[in-house]
């Protein structure tokens, strides 16, 4: 990346805003919702391909799934009006609904979508693959007895309850098979087209997406749940926090979701604005490539765990974005164990490096997406590691660069973020504790642990056991055992801070309820009249 002077960029942007906005307080149109955020991680809008949080927030308004998870963590109907569970699987009855194209939603579309997900075999397929569904068996396990009935047989590696939560994920969105099949080229399952177009039954349709600039959604007037109040949703890429703060203050945007802790604090108790701090069940993580000669050593990884100033970073950088937590389970979840006593201890970290044979230290690179708060987190880690003898070279990049490097194991250290697909230990921890095949040939880029080349066969078996245990109490006991084993192994995927998603909204915006899974639906959003 070419270097640039941040202060000049911010100053120029502020000057532009001052010149183009009127002196009076502006406001967005009453029938449009304008969101300022970072779109750096939005690489695709194909629901069977994209997995990043901001992409999910967009796609969940373009598509429906069979079921959804409410903000409270309960499974509720969406395209399925009902379902029946037996000892071999789940039978879903579909409601009468239509895609934005006018085509009816049928069981064929459901089978097509889930089959497409697994046969494309991209990162989005990981959560179904992890419990035994794959490209070879999906057509046998997912069937359509009639036009309005879908049958999903159990794979033998998951309970019906946990399968429902996986079916509530955006990756299992139901796409319009008729429309998608029109755009298949070179056996790509229509992916090239669906990356930048929509074919869903959700409350909005995709008007335009310009990467790292803007996403525009238009209302689906025939949405089965009723026409949304917002005629249009505009998501603007505003990576500079100070610029985003000024835009919100002037009324150029309705919601800001990429503010630094200091800029966010300016809206605390400020008339005309509301703040939400949404728990995600996920984490900011320091991923270590265990294929690296230094990071393969558990003592080095333990030294790193003692080489981070967690308390100082939480206070000065993370603020509303996160709280210290070094077990990949939110501390308020049932069966969560306490964090281990990892804290900044320079002498202990140096001692561990010496025991590992590296008393003179070494150098590593650290890759991160250049967005709040990760770039400041990377800088703080660099400073901490310098004290224990590890020299860190920070490499910033855009979403496509850093995510591609992560999936290709092309890094030493990297700062990703995670979420949780259900509000329990397994929903949050599974991605940290399961790696069925660590070989490079497996090329399982959708597996979070595989990306770090961390081979954990016993923890993987224990995680699989939890997925199959029907008794809640026994499952809870396994959850505790999983967490303890994770800590004992000196993880190569080290959770640092439990992740929150803070947003500030203009008080005119009503019924915007941030979702822990980053699947906030917008059909119910309205705006109050200006007083």
Secondary structure by P-SEA (a helix, b strand, c coil): cccccaaaaaaaaaaaaaaccccccccccccbbbbbccccccccccccccccaaaaaaaaaaccccbbbcccbbbbbcccccccccccbbbbbbccccccccccccaaaaaaaaaaaaaaccccaaaaaaacccccccccccccccccbbbbcccccccaaaaaaaaaccccccccaaaaaacccccccccccccccccccccccccccccccbbbbbbccccccccccccbbbbbbcccaaaaaaaaaacccccccccccccccccccccccccccccccccccccccccccccccaaaaaaaaaacaaaaaaaccccccccccccccccccccccccccccccaaaaaaaaaaacccccbbbbbbbccccaaaaaaaaaaaaaaaacbbbbbbbbcaaaaaaaaaaccccbbbbbbccccccccccccccccccccccccccccccccccccccaaaaaaaaaaaccccaaaaaaaaaaaaaaaaaaccccccccbbbbbbbbcccccccccccccccccccccccccc
